[in-house]
Amino acid sequence: MSARKMSKADFETLANFRYQLRRFLRFSEEVTHENGVRPLQYLLLLQLKGFPGREWATLTELAERLQAKHHGVVALVSRCEAAGWVQRKTSRGDQRSVEVHLTPAGEARVEELARLHRDELQSVKFGFAVPGMTQRGES
């Protein structure tokens, strides 16, 4: 951590970053609700679709990606499964592990919502600056 005292510009940049982040999160909350999805359900679908290197994830991996407790993710997966967006499968490699896969309905839902989020993110992309850093990431 830098010992350099933060300047007024640093505080303004940080305040603007938090403002833009909150604006984006508020947009996400509203657009997901308008489309019949809860924000955490959208995040689960997004993490499944965007999981690195494969089209599914385990409950443990989803808990990490969502920064949530395992039992909370189990309940979230159950709600998404009841909606027809995900399906649980016993792992081929480890019978004790459960894989969570998107269904075609889940694929369609996350595609639609992700497109809306991407478009909104384009409108705030310049609001995400790090205090004390230049555009190239140098101090």
C-alpha positions in Angstrom: 0.0 0.0 0.0 1.2 3.4 -0.9 2.2 5.8 1.9 1.4 8.8 -0.3 -1.3 11.0 1.0 -4.4 11.0 -1.1 -5.2 14.1 -3.0 -8.5 15.8 -3.5 -8.5 14.5 -7.1 -8.0 10.9 -5.7 -11.0 11.3 -3.5 -13.0 12.7 -6.4 -12.0 9.8 -8.6 -12.8 7.3 -5.9 -16.2 9.0 -5.2 -17.0 9.0 -9.0 -16.0 5.3 -9.3 -18.3 4.4 -6.4 -21.1 6.5 -7.9 -20.7 4.8 -11.3 -20.5 1.4 -9.7 -23.7 2.0 -7.7 -25.4 3.4 -10.8 -24.6 0.2 -12.7 -25.7 -2.0 -9.9 -29.0 -0.1 -9.6 -29.5 -0.5 -13.3 -28.8 -4.2 -12.9 -31.3 -4.6 -10.0 -34.0 -2.8 -12.1 -33.5 -4.5 -15.4 -33.3 -8.0 -13.9 -36.5 -7.4 -11.9 -38.2 -6.1 -15.0 -37.3 -9.3 -16.8 -38.6 -11.6 -14.0 -35.2 -12.5 -12.6 -33.7 -11.6 -9.2 -30.2 -10.0 -9.3 -28.5 -13.0 -7.6 -30.2 -15.3 -10.1 -28.8 -13.3 -13.0 -25.3 -13.4 -11.4 -25.5 -17.2 -11.1 -26.5 -17.5 -14.7 -23.8 -15.1 -15.7 -21.1 -17.0 -13.8 -22.2 -20.3 -15.4 -22.1 -18.8 -18.9 -18.8 -17.0 -18.2 -17.1 -19.7 -16.2 -13.5 -20.0 -17.5 -12.9 -22.9 -19.9 -16.2 -24.7 -19.6 -20.0 -24.4 -19.7 -20.7 -25.5 -16.1 -19.5 -25.0 -12.6 -19.6 -26.9 -9.3 -21.5 -25.5 -6.3 -18.2 -24.8 -4.6 -16.9 -22.9 -7.6 -20.2 -20.9 -7.8 -20.0 -20.1 -4.1 -16.5 -18.6 -4.7 -17.5 -16.7 -7.8 -20.6 -15.2 -6.1 -18.7 -14.7 -2.8 -21.5 -16.5 -1.0 -22.0 -19.3 1.5 -22.3 -22.8 0.1 -25.8 -23.4 1.5 -27.0 -20.1 0.1 -25.8 -21.1 -3.4 -27.5 -24.4 -3.0 -30.8 -22.6 -2.3 -30.2 -20.2 -5.2 -29.5 -23.1 -7.6 -32.7 -24.7 -6.4 -34.7 -21.6 -7.2 -33.1 -21.3 -10.7 -33.7 -25.0 -11.3 -37.4 -24.6 -10.4 -37.5 -21.7 -12.9 -36.1 -24.1 -15.6 -32.8 -22.1 -16.0 -30.3 -24.6 -14.7 -29.9 -28.3 -14.2 -27.8 -30.2 -11.7 -25.8 -33.2 -12.8 -23.6 -35.6 -10.8 -20.0 -35.0 -11.7 -18.5 -37.5 -14.1 -15.1 -37.2 -12.4 -16.2 -37.2 -8.7 -19.5 -38.7 -7.8 -19.6 -36.5 -4.6 -19.5 -33.3 -6.7 -22.5 -31.6 -8.4 -22.1 -29.8 -11.7 -24.6 -27.0 -12.5 -25.4 -26.5 -16.2 -27.5 -23.9 -18.0 -30.6 -25.1 -19.7 -31.6 -23.7 -23.1 -34.1 -21.4 -21.3 -31.3 -20.3 -19.0 -29.0 -19.7 -21.9 -31.7 -17.5 -23.6 -32.3 -15.6 -20.3 -28.7 -14.8 -19.6 -28.0 -13.8 -23.2 -30.8 -11.3 -23.1 -29.8 -9.8 -19.8 -26.1 -9.8 -20.5 -26.7 -7.8 -23.7 -28.6 -5.2 -21.7 -25.9 -5.0 -19.1 -23.1 -4.7 -21.7 -24.9 -1.8 -23.3 -25.3 -0.1 -20.0 -21.7 -0.7 -19.1 -20.6 1.0 -22.3 -22.3 4.2 -21.0 -20.3 4.2 -17.7 -17.0 2.7 -18.8 -15.0 5.9 -18.4 -16.3 6.3 -14.8 -14.2 3.3 -13.7 -10.8 5.0 -13.0 -8.5 4.0 -10.1 -7.4 6.8 -7.8 -3.7 7.6 -8.1 -3.3 5.6 -11.4 -2.9 6.9 -14.9 -4.9 5.4 -17.8 -2.1 2.8 -18.4 -2.2 1.6 -14.8 1.0 3.4 -13.7 1.3 5.5 -10.6 
